[in-house]
Amino acid sequence: QVQLVESGGDLVQAGGSLRLSCVVYGSTSTYDSMGWYRQAPGMQRELVASMPIGGSDGTPYYSDFVKGRFTISRDNAQNTMYLQMNSLKPEDAAVYYCELWDGVRGFQWGRGTQVTVSS
């Protein structure tokens, strides 16, 4: 059983930047992908960005609403995944969750980190 711990959420002004981190305790080798979701109050949890684990195609996926502004990356040596968020908008405010996924076990989630964007 892996454990995911997010950090880096904060209050930031519109147009500012934040970098979220997700430390993974345990092995990711048996999972298919890892990524970030977010959930605003009263809204469904939505995919922000994800990347495959292993394989030859490591092309990340970004939802349209973050393309060109957010970048997902990982440091395998530190067992850490990042989400660099630039040009933040008030509508980006949400709790951000990191996740691991595979087709058998489904999702493994962290507890989330709060991002607040003031206009």
Secondary structure, DSSP 8 states (H G I E B T S, - for coil): --EEEEE---EEETT--EEEEEEEES--TT-SEEEEEEE-TTS--EEEEEEESSSS----EE-GGGTTTEEEEEEGGGTEEEEEE-S--GGG-EEEEEEEEETTTEEEE---EEEEEE-
